[in-house]
Amino acid sequence: MTATLAGRIPPDIGDQLLGLVRTLLPFNRSITGQGVRDTLAAIGDVAPLEVHAIPTGTQVFDWTIPKEWNLKEAYIEDSRGNRIVDSRNSNLHVVGYSVPIDARMPLAELKRHLHTLPDQPDWIPYRTSYYKETWGFCLSHRQLEGLTDGEYHVRIDASLEPGVLNYGEAVIPGRSTDEFLLSAHVCHPTLCNDNLSGIAIAAWIARLLAQQRRRYTYRVLFIPGTIGAIAWLATHRETLGRVKHGLVLALLGRSAPLTYKKTRNGTAEIDAVAAHVLRRRGGSHEILEFSPWGYDERQFNSPGIALDVGRLSRGSEGGYPEYHTSADNFDLLNAAALGESFAALCEIIDVVERNGRYRNLRGYGEPQLGKYGLYENLGGASSVTAARLALLWVLNQSDGSHSLLDIAERSGLLFDDIVFAAERLHAAGLLEPLDSHLHEEA
């Protein structure tokens, strides 16, 4: 049986993923700045990574790379000098990309720059203002209700000046220059499910892929949301045709059904593979149609780009109360959910890697399988009955137009059993591979 990525998963992968999330948690990420660089450096300790920089002012399609933002500290003090809001306690307290300010003002004026969640009075919201120069603070609604009239000292010690946008890229060469693209966004501070879970899984899949040469070249991106994807696409226009499959990884760490969001095309191979894997894994899952809302799948699926990139997640953006709040914290994650997400990703990759088409070379009636030794030594399949059925299904459907995945779907048999049958039939000289990657030396 062809070696699989799923067979190489470390037994403690859930705990390893949690450990990486914990390492990445303190960095103050945004779409630019030192927090992104610190994050990429930590990812580079896990997986092979090259860090790229695009200067402020660079035109990328309809967008321009913004100034670089770095925050030193931010706080609000009352008239007695008590810090009632302090970025050292939570980096969500500062609206992302806030311009520097050092001023005193009455409560009525300050309130115009404060953001809370009245329906979740103990949580801090996550807010940004990337492309409009302003400033603001986020705090719990309970904190806001405790503020009294008086003068407040507001200070945001930050820089917003020409710099660079950084992104990370792990490229793992395969036997082919055709690519499988994986992407996670690195612009969210503190938020653990969205999207430290995706970053951790992307880093570990790059690590695992680097240990085993495969059919496709894998390109794993760690990019700031929206602007990062647009910048990468704009600077790789000449090679986008190499991308044959792709997945955006997000929201993968909490206890919720595994969810696949289809490509814009809706009938791409990655759509069929992901749906097959989620169904065969059992348990609750969801398949979503494409919509131009969400994460960077909307950039990869924009009409001028039209890459076959879906999204693997658990639920959807905004689909859980803790989304984009301080409650999206380490306690929301669990090792089992992370491990299952990682295993599903490995299985999707394995199916894409091993899928292909054959032609039956003895198509006039069934071959006498006994004389080829094909009713013996069938222990590699899930059962002897499944192995024999798989042989018959592969022979019957291998007319050059059906892939192994097509056969698994129609027969209801496991994809692994179909692959095992095809390998046995090919070894016996009964099948001819029609796709060049089949039976190449790994």
Summary of the structure (lengths in Angstrom):
residues: 442
radius of gyration: 25.4
end to end distance: 11.9
largest distance: 93.6
contacts: 1523
relative contact order: 0.13
helix: 34%
strand: 24%
